Amino acid sequence: MDKKLTESLQKWLSTPREERDYEQGNLLLFRLSGNKIQYRNLAPNPAKHAEFITRNIQKYVNFRVQEFTHEQVKEMEKKVEKIFEKRLSIEENNPARDFKKGKRADHDSLPEEIRALYVENLGIAQRMRDVQTKLRLISTEESPCPDSERYPFLKELISLDKQLHENWERYDRYVPQQGQESGNAPGSLSEESRKALRLVTLNKGKYAKKPTPELKARILEWYGLITDPAEKLTEELKRLGILE
């Protein structure tokens, strides 16, 4: 582990909030995550995203200073290997084709909220591939990566797999109710309402990982356009702090 970087992070966090250099904070966060898109999005006005930058730097510092036993990390690695053997054993030349084998025959007639789970899982699966690639790049046989640096990536993969599994469970087990109108069934919602529901479903996961006032405001705006939003969606937005 780069001890100098850890010291720089701790020094930055120990600086009084009003004196912190958030441009430097954004750069430090980029060095930790390697996320170029995030860095560019925050760069125009990093001070505006002070809470997000601080929270994520603190998260990485916690990972770096906490000691993890080699056995714990090895166990997580085994779990991640099984995850990819089971869920992401797809053809490199056409990953979308294999993934879409999970689509139900009645997909187009399902309520929008159920169909959105399938779309959300496309994004989760891609994120898992990205994290797995990053994990491979930071640790090679010639340059092994410390357990403490592999841990956050392994933890994220396990968390993403859990969400992927829960989404598939809801999607696969959904049974349309005969003779019962669904408030979210195709045809019962306006195009504006369907689009708003899709946007809320796709962006609530992003907000859970990277909450910002701007994204919260957009989700609230979209939520207000949904006709008869499902109770489960409302409760989830409340848990995320988007709804009061």
Secondary structure, DSSP 8 states (H G I E B T S, - for coil): --HHHHHHHHHHHHS-GGG--HHHHHHHHHHHH--HHHHHHHTT-GGGGHHHHHHHHHHHHHHHHS---HHHHHHHHHHHHHHHHHH----TT-HHHHHGGG--TTGGGS-HHHHHHHHHHHHHHHHHHHHHHHHHHH--SSS---HHHHHHHHHHHHHHHHHHHHHHHHHHH----TT---TTSTTTS-HHHHHHHHHHHHHHHHHHHS--HHHHHHHHHHHTT-SS--HHHHHHHHHTTS--
